[in-house]
Amino acid sequence: MLSEKLLHVAIIGVDPILWILLSMSVVSFGVIVERVLVFSYVKNNIQNLSEPKIRVVLEKRLGLLATFGNNAPFIGLFGTVLGVINAFHTLSSENEFGVNAVMGGISEALVATATGLFVAIPSVMAYNYFVRKIKMMLLQMEADEK
C-alpha cells in the first residue's frame, strides 16, 4: 500500500529534479558573478576596510556555493533513481518487452546525473578559488602592514 503510493510519486519523472538543478545552476552562476564583482571592489578599496570587514564581505554567500557543490550530485542521483524507477514501471506495464521505453527512461535518468555534476563542479571550483583568494588577500594585507 505505502509502496504503491510512493511509486505514484516516483513515476512523476525526472523533470522536477531537472528544474531544481537548473535553478541551482542559475543561482550558482549569479553568486559567482556577484562574488567576482565584490572581490574587485574590495581589491580597489582594501586600504579603507578593516580586516574583519573584508573577511565578512568576501566570505558572504560562499556557503551557498559549498552547499550546491556538495549536494547537487546527490540531487542528480535522486533524479537518476526516479528515472530508472519510471523506466522499469513503464516496462512492467507493457505487454511486450519495450527496449525503447526502458532505454529512453534510463537515458533521461542519466541526464539528471550529468546535470547534477554540471552544477556541482563549477560551484566547487569557484568556492575553492574564492577561499584561496581570500587567504591571499588577507596575507597580503598583513604583509603590507608590517
C-alpha positions in Angstrom: 0.0 0.0 0.0 2.6 2.5 1.0 5.0 1.3 -1.7 2.2 1.9 -4.3 1.7 5.5 -3.1 5.5 6.1 -3.2 5.6 4.6 -6.7 2.9 7.1 -7.9 5.2 9.9 -6.6 8.3 8.3 -8.2 6.8 7.9 -11.6 6.3 11.7 -11.9 9.7 11.5 -13.6 13.0 13.4 -13.7 11.6 16.8 -14.8 11.1 18.3 -11.3 14.6 17.3 -10.3 16.0 18.9 -13.5 14.1 22.1 -12.7 15.6 22.2 -9.3 19.1 21.6 -10.7 18.6 24.3 -13.3 17.5 26.7 -10.6 20.6 25.8 -8.6 22.8 26.4 -11.6 21.3 29.9 -12.3 21.7 30.9 -8.6 25.3 29.5 -8.5 26.2 31.4 -11.6 24.7 34.6 -10.1 26.7 34.2 -6.9 29.9 33.6 -8.8 29.4 36.8 -10.9 28.4 38.8 -7.8 31.5 37.5 -5.9 33.8 38.5 -8.7 32.4 42.0 -8.6 32.7 42.2 -4.8 36.3 40.9 -4.9 37.2 43.6 -7.5 35.6 46.3 -5.3 37.4 45.1 -2.2 40.7 44.9 -4.0 40.3 48.6 -5.2 39.3 49.7 -1.7 41.3 47.4 0.6 43.1 50.3 2.4 39.8 51.7 3.6 38.5 48.5 5.1 39.4 46.7 8.2 40.4 43.0 8.2 37.2 41.7 9.9 35.1 43.8 7.5 37.0 42.4 4.5 36.6 38.9 5.7 32.8 39.3 6.3 32.3 40.9 2.9 34.4 38.4 1.0 33.0 35.3 2.7 29.4 36.2 2.1 27.5 33.7 0.1 30.4 31.3 -0.2 28.4 28.8 1.9 25.8 28.6 -0.8 28.4 27.6 -3.4 29.7 25.0 -1.0 26.2 23.6 -0.3 25.4 23.4 -4.0 28.7 21.8 -4.8 28.2 19.2 -2.1 24.5 18.4 -2.7 23.9 18.8 -6.5 25.4 15.4 -7.3 23.0 13.8 -4.8 20.1 15.6 -6.2 21.1 14.4 -9.7 21.5 10.9 -8.3 18.0 11.1 -6.9 16.7 12.1 -10.3 18.5 9.1 -11.8 16.9 6.8 -9.4 13.5 8.3 -10.1 14.1 7.9 -13.9 15.2 4.2 -13.5 12.1 3.5 -11.4 10.0 5.2 -14.1 11.7 3.1 -16.8 11.1 -0.1 -15.1 7.5 0.8 -14.2 6.9 1.6 -17.9 8.4 -1.8 -18.8 6.2 -3.6 -16.3 3.0 -2.0 -17.6 3.6 -3.0 -21.2 2.7 -6.4 -22.6 5.8 -6.7 -24.7 9.4 -6.1 -23.8 9.8 -2.5 -24.7 13.5 -1.8 -25.0 12.9 1.7 -26.4 10.8 2.7 -23.4 13.5 1.4 -21.0 16.4 2.9 -22.8 14.6 6.2 -23.2 13.9 6.3 -19.4 17.4 5.3 -18.5 18.9 7.9 -20.7 16.6 10.6 -19.3 17.7 9.4 -15.8 21.4 9.8 -16.7 20.7 13.4 -17.8 19.8 14.1 -14.2 23.2 12.8 -13.0 25.1 14.8 -15.6 23.1 17.9 -14.7 23.9 17.4 -11.0 27.6 17.3 -11.9 27.2 20.3 -14.2 26.0 22.3 -11.2 28.4 20.8 -8.6 31.8 21.1 -10.4 31.7 24.8 -11.2 30.3 25.5 -7.7 33.2 23.7 -6.0 35.8 25.2 -8.3 34.5 28.7 -7.6 34.3 28.1 -3.9 37.9 26.8 -3.7 39.1 29.7 -5.9 37.4 32.3 -3.7 38.5 30.8 -0.4 42.1 30.7 -1.7 41.8 34.3 -2.9 40.5 35.5 0.5 43.5 33.9 2.2 45.9 35.5 -0.2 44.3 38.9 0.1 44.4 38.8 3.9 48.0 37.6 3.9 49.0 40.4 1.5 47.2 42.9 3.7 49.0 41.6 6.8 52.4 41.7 5.0 51.7 45.3 3.8 51.1 46.4 7.4 54.5 45.2 8.6 
